Amino acid sequence: KCPACKAWGERIYPQLKEDFIDTGKANLSYVNVLFHGEESTLGALAAESVYKHDPDSYWEFQKELFNQQPKEDHDAPWITVEKLLEVAGNTTDMDLEQLKQDIEQQTFKEQLELDNSLVEEFKVEKTPTVIINGVKLEDPYDYERIKSLIEEGQE
């Protein structure tokens, strides 16, 4: 739902993945932040279901969900169960009935609660928030700072 997270995923994540994640030099842990209310919750429940049942499709699902974001009024309601099923149908091999059931029954609610406790513990106030080796970045788009913090942690 968040346009800033979409931008981070387009501008920073691909290089980070190529330089550090794919090479095994760093790991990425993604935490759902539910600042956009019910739509954030729906998206997170769907993403957790995809991650559980078809983990290889998780990032493609997430990327396409961000691509569906309205260009004009991103605050307008647009994440629905139907939209999530449509995106999953185009990006995953998931059983869509299973996905629908997981969303409606909030199967992964505990994971969202765990994520929310991390948001509170680390005092996350904006998205995206990037924390590397315990350091919260002022500017999550500063790739050189991201790179240096990862490299410092490897020494």
N, C-alpha and C positions, 0 to 999 in steps of 0.2 A: 504493500500500500504506500510505502514511503518513497517519494521521489528522490530524496538524497541517497537512500540505500540503492535505488536503481542506478543512480549516477556512479556510486562507488563500485557497484558490480560491473559496470561497463568500462570505467576508466582505470580502476586500480586492480581489481581481482584478476583479470587475465594475466597481467604481468607478474603479480604475486604468485599465481599458480605456476606459471612457467619457470620463474626464477627459484622458487623455494618449495612449493608444495609438491610439484611433480618430481623434483630432484630429491625429495625426502629430507630437505634441510629444515623444514618447518611444517607444522600442522596448523590447520585452521579449525577452530570450533565456532560454529554459528549458533547464536543465541537469539531466540525469538523475543522481540520487544513488542509489547501490545499497546503502544501509544495511540493507535488509531481505532481503538474500541472493538466492536463486534467484528468488523471486517478483518482486523489484524488477527483476531482469535480464529475466525474461519480459515484464513490463509495459513496460519500456523498449524492448525489441526490437520489440514490437508497435507501440508508439507511434511509433517511428522509421519503421517500415514504413508506417503510416498517413500520417505526415507526408510521406513520399516519394511515395506513390501516390495519395493523396487529401487533400492539405494543407488544403483547406477544411473537412474533417471532423475535423481533429486535436483541436481544443479540445472539441468535442462528445464525441468518443471518450474523451478524458481525463476529462471531467466525469462521464460515465456510469460509467467504470471506478471512479472515486472513490465514486460513488453505490452501487456494488455492495459496497463495504466492509462487513463485518459490523459491526453496531452494538455488539455485546457484546465479543467477543474478536477484535480486529483482527489479533492476532498469529497466530491460527490460519491454517493454509494455506488459501487460497481462490483465488489467481490461478493458473489453469491455462490451457493452450492452448485447451481447450474454452471456458472462460469468456471469454477474449480474443476468440475467434471469435464467440461469442454477442453480446458488446458491440459488436464491429465490425459484425456483421450488422444491428444495430439503429441504428447511428449513422453508418455510412459507406456509400459506394458501391464499396468495395473488392472485388476478387476474393478471396474468403475462402481459396481454395486458395493464392493468392499469399501472403497473410498467413501462413498456416500454414507454408508453405515458408520464408518469411523468418524466422519465429521458430525453426523447427527447425534451419535451416542457419546461424543467427546471422548473417544477411546484413549486419546493421548493427552488428556487433561493434566495428568500428573507431570508429564514432560514440560508442559507450558507453565505449570506451577513452579517446577524446578528452575526453568529459565527466568521466571519472574523473581524468584528469590535471588538469583545471580544479579539481575538488574538492580535490585535493591541493595544487595551487599556491595556492589562496585559503584553504586551511586550514578548509574547511567541516567543522564538527563536529556540526551539527544541521540538521534540516530543519523548516520552510523556512528557508533563508538568503537574504536579500535584500541585494544589493550594488548601489548606485547611484553612478555616477561615482566608483568606487573606495572608497566608504564602505560598510562592512558594518554593517548595522543591528543594534543590540542587541535590539530588539523588531520583528520583521517584520510585526506587526499594527498598528503605529503609523502609520496612514494620513497623519496630519498631517506626520510626519517624512519619510515617503516623498515626499509632495507638495513639501515645502520643498526636499529634496535635488534633485528633478527641476527645480524652478524655479530653484534656484541654478545648476544646470548650464546653464541657458538664457541666463543673463545674460552 
